[in-house]
Amino acid sequence: MINVGDKIKEERKEKGVTLEQVAKATKIRASFLEAIENGEYEKLPGSSYAHGFVKNYLEYLELPVSEYLARFRREYDGERQRKLIPEGMIGKENISLKRFSIRQAIWLGGIVILALFVYLFYQYRAAFFPPQLIVDSPKENAVVAAQAIAVSGITDPNVAVTINALPAYVDANGKFTKQLPVFPGNLVITVKAVNSFGKISSIERHVQIKVE
């Protein structure tokens, strides 16, 4: 759609008058009149002056003042609003927001997938790895003078523990202990921990039993 400045310029040329003639008749600088015709509203001194200049120019050319002045206000206000937007953002704002949203969605999706993987790995790690097993007592190559020896240690909760094929009680924290009857001589103590997926951890302790 033709803007107000173009219409004013067209009307002036049809009437066969120059900018200098209009400037002399309206008492408006020719440079301001030219700025109005070219739509270069930033060259005008201010909003109130700009509207006054256009009104006088329209009256001089005998154009419908109220109609064209209303159109000029929309153009002038739109131009000022556009100038408030930082350079480089015009025409790129939607693209930048779209790219930002896509990048944000990718990062969020990656974090969710990673969190899900960590959760599943933690929940089902027993299917891939044998349970932890630590035997605190007795120590390797210990010498014991007793008729029974305490075998204790720690493993994962909900794991079955046997000591020389005898079941041992495992508490909610994974701790276990069992009194094992012994006889003088060299003794091999085998501790096994088996999880629900059949993964096994095994530790041996070699102990020498002496007569009290």
N, C-alpha and C positions, 0 to 999 in steps of 0.2 A: 504494500500500500504506500502511495506517495506521502511523504512527510510534509509538515507545515512549511519548512524552509524551501523545499522544492516548489510547492505551490506558490509561495510568495515570490520566488525568483521568476517563475513562469509568468505570473501576473504582471510583475514589473516590466519584463521584457515585452510583453504584449502591449503594454501601455507606452512603451518606447521611452522610458525614463532611466537615467543612470543612477548608480548608488549615490553619487555626489549630489544629484538633484534631490533625491529622497532625504539625504542627510541634511541638506539646507532647509528643506520644508519641515522636517520633523524634529530638528535640533538633536539628532542622534548621530554619533560618529559613524562614518562609513565602514570602519573596521568592525563595529558591532553589528551593523546591518548585514555585512558580508558573513559574519559568524552565524547569524540567524539563518540566512539562506543556505549555508553549508551544513547546518546542524551541529556546529562546533560550539555547543552551549558552555563548555568550560572556559571559553574566552570572554564570556559575559561577566560583568562585575558582581552579580549576585541575583538571588531569586526574585526579589521585588523589582529590581531594575530590569531584569530579563523579561518579566511579564509585562511591565510597562512599555518596554521597547517594542515588543511584539504587538501589543494592543494598538499603539500609535501607528506602527507600520501597517497593520491590517486596516485601520481606519483610513489611512492615506490612500491605500490601494482600493478602498471600498469593498473589501471582502467581508463575509459574515463574521463578525468579531467573536461572538459567543461560541460559535461552532469551532472555529479554528483556534481560539484561545484555549478551549477545553482540550483539544487535541495536543496543543503545544504543552500544556501542563503535564499531560501523561508522558509525552516524550521527554520533557525536561526532568521530571521526577525519576523516570526510568533510567535516564542517563546518569543522574546523580547516584542512584542505587548501584548501578553497575560499577561506578568508580570506587564504591566502598569495598568491593570485592578485591582481595589482593591479586596482583598481577600474576598470571600463570595458573590461576584457578578457574578463570572463565572458560567454559566449554570443557573443562576437565574434571569438574567437581564430582559429577556422577560416576565417571570412570574411576577416579581415585577412590571413592567410597566403595565402589563395587570390588575393586582390586583388594582394598583393605578387608572387606567382608570375607572374600574368598580366602585370603591369607589367614585371617583369624579363624575361619572355619577349619582350615587344614591343620593349623596348630592345635585347635581344640580337639579335633578328631584324633590326631596323633597322641595327645595326652590321654584321651579316653582309652584308646587301644592299648597303650603302654600300661595304664593302670589295670586294665582287664587282664592283660598278659601276666603282670606281676601277681595279681590276685589268684589266677588259675594256677600259676606255678607254685605259689605258696600252699594252695589247697591240695594240689596233687603232686607235690614234690616227692612224696613217699612212693609214688609209682615209678619214679626214675632213679631214686637214690636209696641206698640202705640207711637204716636209722643210725643216729649217732650212738656210740657206746663208749663209755668211760668206766674203767674198773679202778676204784680208789683203793680197795683192799681185797686181797693181799698184794703187796708189791712183787714184782718179778724177782725170783731167786730168794724169796724170804725164807727165813728159818723159824719154824714155829714149834713150840713145845706145848701141845694141847691135844685134847681128844676131839675138839671141834674147832673149825675155823670160820670166821665171819667173812663172807664175800659180799661186798657192797659196791655200788657205783651208780651211774645215772645214764638214762637213755631217753628216747622220745616218749611222751605219754601215749597210752593206748597201744603199747608194744608188748609182745609176749617175750619174757626172758626165761631162759633155762640155764641152770648151772650144773654141769655134768649130767645133763638130760633131766634134771629135776626142776620143776617150775618154781619160779621166784615171784613174789608179789611186787608189783610196780604201782606206786602211788600216782596221784594226779599230776605231780610235778616230774614224773619220770624216774624217781629215786627207787632203788631196790636194795634189798639186803636179805641174806639167807645164811643160817648156820649150817655148815656142811660137816658131817661126821668124818673124821680122818683116822688113819692108822700110821704108825711109824714107817718112814721110808720116803722115797721121792714121789711126789704127787703132781699130776697135771690137772689143773682146773680149767675147764672150758666154759666160757660164758658166751651165750648166743642171744641175740635180740632179733626178732622177726616181726616185721610190720604186716599190715593187712593185705599188702600186695605181694607178700612172699619174699621181700627183699631182706637179706640177712647180713648182720654184722657179727663178727666173732673175734674173741680175744682169748688167748691162753696165758695162764700164769703157772710157772714152774715153782713149786714150793717143796721145801724139805721139812718133813715132820720128824721131830725128835721125841724120845720117850721122856716124860717128866721125871 
